[in-house]
Amino acid sequence: MQTPNILIVDDDKDILKLISMRLKAAGYATVAANNGAEAMSAIMLQRPDLVISDLRMPAMDGMALLDAIQQSHPSLPVIMLTAHGSIPDAVNATQRGVFSFLTKPFDSQALLQQVASALRLNGTQTHTASNEDDSWRADILTRSSTMESLLGQAKLVANTDASVFIHGESGSGKELLARAIHRYSARSARPFVAINCGAIPENLLESELFGHNKGAFTGAINNHVGLFQSAEGGTLFLDEIGDMPQALQVKVLRALQERVIRPVGSTTNIDIDLRLISATHRNLVNEMKEGRFREDLFYRINVVSLEIPSLANRREDVSLLANHFLQVFSLKYKKKLHSFAPDAIETLITAPWPGNVRQLQNIVEQTVVLATTQVIPVNLVQKALQEGSNSVVPLDVARQQFEFNYLINILKTTEGNVTQAARLAQRNRTEFYRLLERHNIQARTFKNASQDESSD
């Protein structure tokens, strides 16, 4: 496993050097940031395993940075340092979720102990641990800090038997995440059983879940083992649980509460031992308000909630995924394709992707099938996108696309100068950095090679 990476944030350069030296001497990798805005950019670029931050800093102070981290990376631990330590500061920081609070000047050994404890809590093994097998997450390709944070949370919850609820748009990879959790869990040697509740007719769904006895209904010519029994000892994944009929919701709730099921047409209960993971693209809070989803079932399945981001919110993964699918489909269709043209990749990155990763996969497959050259040109990508898109996209997708294109254009105009770009956008610098983080845009990408990195 890679050496744990620690982000240090302080407006005092001497403190940055001192802490970095001590951590490097202990075998850790470090990244330094002079303020909260730089820290958020560093987190977006390469998600660290731990943040050590000063409390008192200009513009975005340590508590504001903590709030920002908790919104985008809730499982990332933060250790707070201050030369102005007080009991109220410590109480406030602890209540708001900081891992620990140390006062400058701090004891080096105490800091290293806190670092080791935070990394253990975060599920990050130390540099002295044996290499860890990452095959549990091999199906999820990403360079996104948001996805890495999500996988960190998934890794933590996998070690428990808590029910997990995954929310995300259609095609974003909810089943892949569920399978990854199962692989890392103690139940990995037992079955992973998945069912799409919206794809099974209502009159057959109960039988599919709980099974039935011979003669239970017309056409039941044999006993049938349901998916709850098939997943015994393992994991049952109920995809699109928001589409489940209300009458069946009651029976699923009873099965989860009592840990028993009763096949259709049977008078005998059967004990079950499984881990439940459920998912939906629907907003179940709204579904409960409208009376379409039971509140008691929601709280039973929603012990731990994981939000999987849309592809539009992890655009740094588009080229990675596109090239992966290119290799897969080139092999499938026996074609020797090398790559996408640069303008084709740019078109893919800036597309709205209402269908998420599934849509990207379909687009790449279509371009591979129709390609007549070793490099896939932009016109082929544009044609596939045009044919595969809806005439009207959702308002939030259109808004995200406009904001993304606006930020790209303004950074091109200012050649990556964030201060100038923020001024043109009539936003303060901190807010502008947050906009860039939301869309996973790196300002340095737009700087000229001859431009001084410190000019911003």
C-alpha positions as CSV (number, residue, x, y, z in Angstrom):
1,M,0.0,0.0,0.0
2,Q,1.2,3.5,-0.7
3,T,2.6,5.7,2.1
4,P,-0.1,7.7,3.8
5,N,-0.3,11.2,2.4
6,I,-0.8,14.1,4.9
7,L,-1.9,17.6,3.9
8,I,-0.5,20.4,6.2
9,V,-2.2,23.8,6.2
10,D,-0.7,26.9,7.8
11,D,0.0,30.5,6.9
12,D,3.4,30.3,8.7
13,K,5.9,28.8,6.3
14,D,8.3,27.9,9.1
15,I,5.6,25.8,10.8
16,L,4.9,24.1,7.5
17,K,8.5,23.1,7.1
18,L,8.8,22.0,10.7
19,I,5.8,19.7,10.6
20,S,6.6,18.4,7.2
21,M,10.2,17.5,8.3
22,R,8.9,15.7,11.4
23,L,6.3,13.7,9.4
24,K,8.7,12.8,6.6
25,A,11.2,11.6,9.2
26,A,8.4,9.3,10.6
27,G,7.9,7.9,7.1
28,Y,4.9,9.9,5.9
29,A,4.4,11.8,2.6
30,T,3.3,15.4,2.9
31,V,1.7,18.2,0.9
32,A,1.8,21.8,2.1
33,A,-0.8,24.6,1.6
34,N,-0.6,28.2,2.8
35,N,-4.4,28.7,3.3
36,G,-7.7,27.1,3.2
37,A,-8.4,27.7,-0.5
38,E,-5.1,26.1,-1.5
39,A,-5.9,23.2,0.8
40,M,-9.2,22.5,-0.9
41,S,-7.5,22.6,-4.3
42,A,-4.9,20.2,-3.0
43,I,-7.6,17.9,-1.7
44,M,-9.3,17.9,-5.1
45,L,-6.1,17.2,-6.9
46,Q,-5.0,14.3,-4.8
47,R,-7.1,13.3,-1.8
48,P,-4.9,13.0,1.3
49,D,-5.4,10.5,4.1
50,L,-5.3,13.2,6.8
51,V,-5.3,17.0,7.1
52,I,-3.4,18.9,9.8
53,S,-4.5,22.6,9.8
54,D,-3.9,25.7,11.7
55,L,-7.0,27.2,13.3
56,R,-6.3,31.0,12.8
57,M,-5.6,31.8,9.1
58,P,-6.7,34.8,6.9
59,A,-9.7,34.5,4.6
60,M,-10.7,30.8,5.1
61,D,-9.8,29.8,8.7
62,G,-9.4,26.3,10.0
63,M,-13.0,25.9,11.1
64,A,-14.3,27.1,7.7
65,L,-11.8,24.6,6.1
66,L,-13.2,21.9,8.4
67,D,-16.7,22.7,7.3
68,A,-15.7,22.6,3.6
69,I,-13.9,19.2,4.0
70,Q,-16.9,17.7,5.9
71,Q,-19.2,18.7,3.1
72,S,-17.2,17.2,0.3
73,H,-15.1,14.5,2.1
74,P,-16.9,13.6,5.3
75,S,-14.6,10.6,6.2
76,L,-11.3,12.7,5.9
77,P,-10.0,13.3,9.4
78,V,-8.7,16.7,10.5
79,I,-6.3,17.5,13.3
80,M,-6.4,21.2,14.3
81,L,-3.4,23.2,15.6
82,T,-3.4,26.7,17.1
83,A,-1.2,29.0,19.0
84,H,-4.4,30.5,20.5
85,G,-5.7,27.4,22.0
86,S,-8.5,27.7,24.6
87,I,-11.2,25.5,26.0
88,P,-14.0,27.1,24.0
89,D,-11.9,26.6,20.8
90,A,-11.3,23.0,21.6
91,V,-15.0,22.3,22.5
92,N,-16.2,24.0,19.4
93,A,-13.7,22.1,17.2
94,T,-14.6,18.8,18.8
95,Q,-18.4,19.4,18.5
96,R,-17.9,20.2,14.8
97,G,-16.1,16.9,14.1
98,V,-12.4,17.6,14.3
99,F,-10.4,14.5,15.1
100,S,-8.1,16.2,17.7
101,F,-7.0,19.6,18.8
102,L,-3.4,20.4,19.7
103,T,-1.9,23.7,21.0
104,K,1.3,25.2,19.7
105,P,4.0,24.7,20.7
106,F,3.1,21.0,20.4
107,D,5.1,17.9,21.4
108,S,6.3,16.0,18.3
109,Q,5.6,12.6,19.8
110,A,2.0,13.7,20.8
111,L,1.4,14.8,17.2
112,L,2.7,11.6,15.7
113,Q,0.5,9.6,18.1
114,Q,-2.5,11.6,17.0
115,V,-1.6,11.1,13.3
116,A,-1.3,7.3,13.7
117,S,-4.7,7.2,15.6
118,A,-6.4,9.3,12.9
119,L,-5.0,7.1,10.1
120,R,-6.2,3.9,11.9
121,L,-9.7,5.4,12.3
122,N,-9.7,6.4,8.7
123,G,-9.0,2.8,7.6
124,T,-5.5,3.8,6.3
125,Q,-2.8,1.4,7.3
126,T,0.6,2.8,8.2
127,H,3.6,2.6,5.9
128,T,5.0,-0.3,7.8
129,A,1.9,-2.5,7.1
130,S,1.9,-5.2,4.5
131,N,0.7,-4.4,1.0
132,E,-3.0,-4.4,0.8
133,D,-4.9,-6.1,-2.0
134,D,-7.0,-3.4,-3.7
135,S,-8.9,-5.9,-5.9
136,W,-12.1,-5.3,-4.0
137,R,-12.4,-1.9,-5.8
138,A,-10.8,-2.9,-9.1
139,D,-14.0,-2.4,-11.1
140,I,-14.2,1.2,-10.1
141,L,-11.8,3.3,-12.2
142,T,-11.2,6.8,-10.8
143,R,-8.8,9.6,-10.2
144,S,-11.5,11.7,-8.6
145,S,-11.0,12.9,-5.0
146,T,-14.8,12.7,-4.5
147,M,-14.8,9.1,-5.5
148,E,-11.8,8.3,-3.4
149,S,-13.5,9.8,-0.4
150,L,-16.6,7.7,-1.2
151,L,-14.5,4.5,-1.5
152,G,-12.9,5.4,1.8
153,Q,-16.3,5.5,3.4
154,A,-17.3,2.2,1.7
155,K,-14.2,0.5,3.0
156,L,-15.1,1.6,6.6
157,V,-18.7,0.4,6.4
158,A,-17.7,-2.8,4.7
159,N,-16.1,-4.0,7.9
160,T,-19.5,-3.8,9.6
161,D,-22.9,-5.5,9.0
162,A,-24.8,-2.2,8.8
163,S,-27.4,-1.9,6.1
164,V,-26.1,0.5,3.4
165,F,-28.2,2.8,1.2
166,I,-26.6,4.0,-2.0
167,H,-28.2,7.0,-3.7
168,G,-27.2,8.2,-7.2
169,E,-28.3,8.9,-10.7
170,S,-29.1,6.0,-13.1
171,G,-25.9,4.7,-14.7
172,S,-23.6,6.2,-12.1
173,G,-22.3,2.8,-10.8
174,K,-24.4,1.9,-7.8
175,E,-24.1,-1.8,-8.2
176,L,-20.4,-1.6,-8.8
177,L,-20.1,0.1,-5.4
178,A,-22.3,-2.4,-3.7
179,R,-20.2,-5.3,-5.1
180,A,-17.0,-3.5,-3.9
181,I,-18.4,-3.3,-0.4
182,H,-19.3,-7.0,-0.5
183,R,-15.8,-8.0,-1.7
184,Y,-14.1,-6.1,1.2
185,S,-16.5,-7.5,3.8
186,A,-16.2,-10.6,6.0
187,R,-19.0,-12.0,3.8
188,S,-17.0,-11.9,0.6
189,A,-16.8,-15.7,0.3
190,R,-20.6,-16.0,0.3
191,P,-22.9,-15.0,-2.5
192,F,-23.6,-11.5,-3.8
193,V,-27.2,-11.5,-5.1
194,A,-28.6,-8.5,-7.0
195,I,-32.1,-7.7,-8.2
196,N,-33.6,-4.6,-9.9
197,C,-36.9,-4.1,-8.1
198,G,-38.2,-2.0,-11.0
199,A,-37.5,-4.6,-13.6
200,I,-39.6,-7.4,-12.1
201,P,-43.4,-7.4,-12.6
202,E,-45.2,-6.6,-9.3
203,N,-47.0,-9.9,-9.2
204,L,-43.7,-11.8,-9.5
205,L,-41.4,-9.7,-7.3
206,E,-42.6,-11.3,-4.0
207,S,-41.9,-14.8,-5.3
208,E,-38.5,-13.7,-6.6
209,L,-37.5,-12.2,-3.2
210,F,-39.0,-14.8,-0.8
211,G,-39.5,-17.9,-3.0
212,H,-42.7,-20.0,-3.2
213,N,-43.9,-23.5,-2.6
214,K,-45.3,-25.8,-5.3
215,G,-48.9,-25.0,-6.0
216,A,-48.8,-21.6,-4.3
217,F,-50.3,-20.0,-7.4
218,T,-51.1,-20.9,-11.0
219,G,-47.9,-21.9,-12.7
220,A,-46.0,-22.7,-9.5
221,I,-45.2,-26.3,-10.6
222,N,-42.1,-26.6,-8.4
223,N,-40.7,-25.2,-5.1
224,H,-38.7,-22.0,-5.8
225,V,-35.9,-20.6,-3.6
226,G,-36.1,-16.8,-3.3
227,L,-33.2,-14.3,-3.4
228,F,-33.2,-13.8,0.3
229,Q,-32.3,-17.5,0.8
230,S,-29.9,-17.4,-2.2
231,A,-28.0,-14.7,-0.5
232,E,-27.6,-16.6,2.8
233,G,-24.5,-15.6,4.6
234,G,-23.7,-13.0,1.9
235,T,-25.1,-9.8,0.6
236,L,-28.5,-9.0,-1.0
237,F,-28.5,-5.9,-3.2
238,L,-31.9,-4.4,-3.8
239,D,-31.5,-2.0,-6.7
240,E,-34.1,0.6,-7.4
241,I,-35.8,-0.1,-4.1
242,G,-37.8,3.1,-4.6
243,D,-39.8,1.3,-7.2
244,M,-40.9,-1.5,-4.8
245,P,-44.7,-1.7,-4.4
246,Q,-45.9,-0.6,-0.9
247,A,-47.5,-4.0,-0.1
248,L,-44.2,-5.7,-0.6
249,Q,-42.4,-3.0,1.4
250,V,-44.2,-4.2,4.5
251,K,-43.0,-7.8,4.0
252,V,-39.4,-6.7,3.3
253,L,-39.5,-4.6,6.5
254,R,-40.7,-7.5,8.5
255,A,-38.0,-9.8,7.1
256,L,-35.3,-7.3,8.0
257,Q,-36.6,-6.7,11.5
258,E,-37.3,-10.4,12.4
259,R,-34.5,-11.9,10.2
260,V,-37.0,-14.5,8.9
261,I,-38.9,-15.0,5.7
262,R,-41.9,-17.0,4.6
263,P,-42.1,-18.3,1.0
264,V,-45.4,-17.7,-0.8
265,G,-47.8,-20.5,-0.1
266,S,-45.8,-21.7,3.0
267,T,-46.7,-21.8,6.6
268,T,-43.1,-22.1,7.8
269,N,-40.6,-19.3,8.6
270,I,-37.0,-19.6,7.4
271,D,-34.2,-17.8,9.3
272,I,-32.0,-15.6,7.2
273,D,-28.5,-14.2,7.7
274,L,-27.4,-11.6,5.2
275,R,-26.2,-8.1,4.7
276,L,-28.6,-5.7,2.9
277,I,-27.4,-3.0,0.5
278,S,-30.1,-1.0,-1.3
279,A,-30.0,1.7,-3.9
280,T,-32.2,4.0,-6.0
281,H,-32.1,7.0,-8.2
282,R,-35.3,8.4,-6.6
283,N,-35.4,10.9,-3.8
284,L,-36.8,8.7,-1.0
285,V,-37.5,11.7,1.3
286,N,-39.9,13.0,-1.4
287,E,-41.3,9.6,-1.9
288,M,-42.1,9.3,1.8
289,K,-43.7,12.7,1.8
290,E,-45.9,11.6,-1.1
291,G,-46.8,8.4,0.7
292,R,-45.1,6.1,-1.8
293,F,-42.4,4.8,0.4
294,R,-42.6,3.6,4.0
295,E,-40.8,5.7,6.5
296,D,-40.0,2.8,8.8
297,L,-38.5,0.8,5.9
298,F,-36.4,3.9,4.9
299,Y,-34.8,4.1,8.4
300,R,-34.2,0.4,8.4
301,I,-32.3,0.4,5.1
302,N,-30.6,3.8,5.6
303,V,-28.3,3.0,8.5
304,V,-25.3,4.2,6.4
305,S,-26.0,6.4,3.4
306,L,-23.5,6.8,0.5
307,E,-23.9,9.3,-2.3
308,I,-22.3,8.3,-5.6
309,P,-21.5,11.4,-7.7
310,S,-22.8,11.8,-11.3
311,L,-20.2,11.6,-14.1
312,A,-20.7,15.4,-14.6
313,N,-19.3,15.9,-11.1
314,R,-16.3,13.7,-11.7
315,R,-15.2,14.9,-15.1
316,E,-11.5,14.1,-14.4
317,D,-12.6,10.4,-14.8
318,V,-14.1,10.8,-18.3
319,S,-10.9,10.4,-20.2
320,L,-9.8,7.5,-17.9
321,L,-13.1,5.7,-18.4
322,A,-13.3,6.4,-22.1
323,N,-9.8,5.0,-22.8
324,H,-10.6,1.9,-20.7
325,F,-13.8,1.3,-22.6
326,L,-11.9,1.8,-25.8
327,Q,-9.6,-1.0,-24.9
328,V,-12.4,-3.3,-23.9
329,F,-14.5,-2.8,-27.1
330,S,-11.4,-2.8,-29.4
331,L,-10.8,-6.3,-28.1
332,K,-14.4,-7.3,-28.3
333,Y,-14.8,-6.2,-31.9
334,K,-11.2,-7.2,-32.9
335,K,-10.2,-3.7,-34.0
336,K,-6.8,-2.1,-33.6
337,L,-7.7,1.3,-32.2
338,H,-5.1,3.4,-30.5
339,S,-6.8,6.4,-29.0
340,F,-9.3,9.3,-29.2
341,A,-8.2,12.4,-31.0
342,P,-7.5,15.3,-28.6
343,D,-10.6,17.3,-29.7
344,A,-12.6,14.1,-29.3
345,I,-11.5,13.7,-25.7
346,E,-12.3,17.3,-25.1
347,T,-15.8,16.8,-26.5
348,L,-16.3,13.8,-24.2
349,I,-15.1,15.7,-21.1
350,T,-17.4,18.7,-21.7
351,A,-20.5,16.6,-22.6
352,P,-23.4,16.8,-20.1
353,W,-23.7,13.0,-19.5
354,P,-27.3,12.7,-18.2
355,G,-26.9,8.9,-18.5
356,N,-23.6,8.9,-16.6
357,V,-21.0,6.1,-16.9
358,R,-23.5,3.8,-18.6
359,Q,-24.0,6.4,-21.4
360,L,-20.3,7.0,-21.8
361,Q,-19.8,3.2,-22.2
362,N,-22.5,3.1,-24.9
363,I,-21.0,6.1,-26.7
364,V,-17.5,4.6,-26.8
365,E,-18.9,1.3,-28.0
366,Q,-20.7,3.0,-30.9
367,T,-17.6,4.9,-31.9
368,V,-15.5,1.8,-31.8
369,V,-18.0,-0.1,-34.0
370,L,-18.1,2.7,-36.6
371,A,-14.4,3.7,-36.5
372,T,-12.5,3.3,-39.8
373,T,-9.2,4.8,-38.5
374,Q,-6.9,3.9,-35.6
375,V,-7.6,7.2,-33.9
376,I,-11.3,8.0,-33.2
377,P,-12.1,11.5,-34.6
378,V,-14.2,14.2,-33.0
379,N,-17.0,14.0,-35.6
380,L,-17.7,10.4,-34.7
381,V,-18.0,11.3,-31.0
382,Q,-20.2,14.2,-31.8
383,K,-22.5,12.0,-33.9
384,A,-22.8,9.4,-31.2
385,L,-23.5,12.1,-28.6
386,Q,-26.1,13.7,-30.7
387,E,-27.9,10.4,-31.5
388,G,-27.8,9.3,-27.8
389,S,-28.9,12.5,-26.2
390,N,-32.4,13.6,-25.2
391,S,-33.9,16.7,-26.9
392,V,-34.4,18.2,-23.5
393,V,-32.0,17.7,-20.6
394,P,-33.0,18.2,-16.9
395,L,-32.7,21.8,-15.6
396,D,-30.0,20.9,-13.0
397,V,-27.9,19.1,-15.8
398,A,-28.2,22.2,-18.0
399,R,-27.3,24.5,-15.2
400,Q,-24.2,22.4,-14.3
401,Q,-23.2,22.3,-18.0
402,F,-23.5,26.1,-18.3
403,E,-21.5,26.7,-15.1
404,F,-18.8,24.3,-16.2
405,N,-18.4,25.9,-19.7
406,Y,-18.4,29.4,-18.1
407,L,-15.6,28.5,-15.8
408,I,-13.6,26.9,-18.6
409,N,-14.0,29.9,-20.8
410,I,-13.1,32.5,-18.1
411,L,-10.0,30.5,-17.1
412,K,-8.9,30.3,-20.8
413,T,-9.4,34.1,-21.0
414,T,-7.3,34.8,-17.9
415,E,-4.8,32.0,-18.7
416,G,-5.5,30.4,-15.3
417,N,-5.2,33.5,-13.2
418,V,-7.7,32.8,-10.5
419,T,-7.7,36.3,-9.0
420,Q,-8.4,37.9,-12.3
421,A,-11.0,35.2,-13.2
422,A,-12.8,35.8,-9.8
423,R,-12.8,39.5,-10.4
424,L,-14.4,39.1,-13.9
425,A,-17.0,36.7,-12.5
426,Q,-17.7,39.2,-9.6
427,R,-17.0,36.5,-7.0
428,N,-14.5,36.5,-4.2
429,R,-11.4,34.3,-4.6
430,T,-12.5,31.7,-2.0
431,E,-16.0,31.3,-3.5
432,F,-14.4,31.0,-7.0
433,Y,-12.1,28.2,-5.8
434,R,-15.1,26.4,-4.4
435,L,-16.8,26.7,-7.8
436,L,-13.7,25.2,-9.4
437,E,-13.6,22.4,-6.9
438,R,-17.3,21.6,-7.5
439,H,-16.6,21.0,-11.1
440,N,-13.1,19.4,-10.6
441,I,-11.3,22.1,-12.6
442,Q,-7.6,22.8,-12.1
443,A,-6.7,26.4,-12.8
444,R,-3.1,25.5,-13.3
445,T,-4.1,23.6,-16.5
446,F,-4.8,26.9,-18.2
447,K,-1.5,28.6,-17.3
448,N,1.1,29.1,-20.1
449,A,4.2,27.0,-19.7
450,S,6.2,30.2,-19.3
451,Q,3.9,31.7,-16.7
452,D,5.2,31.8,-13.2
453,E,3.2,29.4,-11.0
454,S,3.3,32.0,-8.2
455,S,1.9,34.8,-10.4
456,D,-1.6,34.0,-9.1
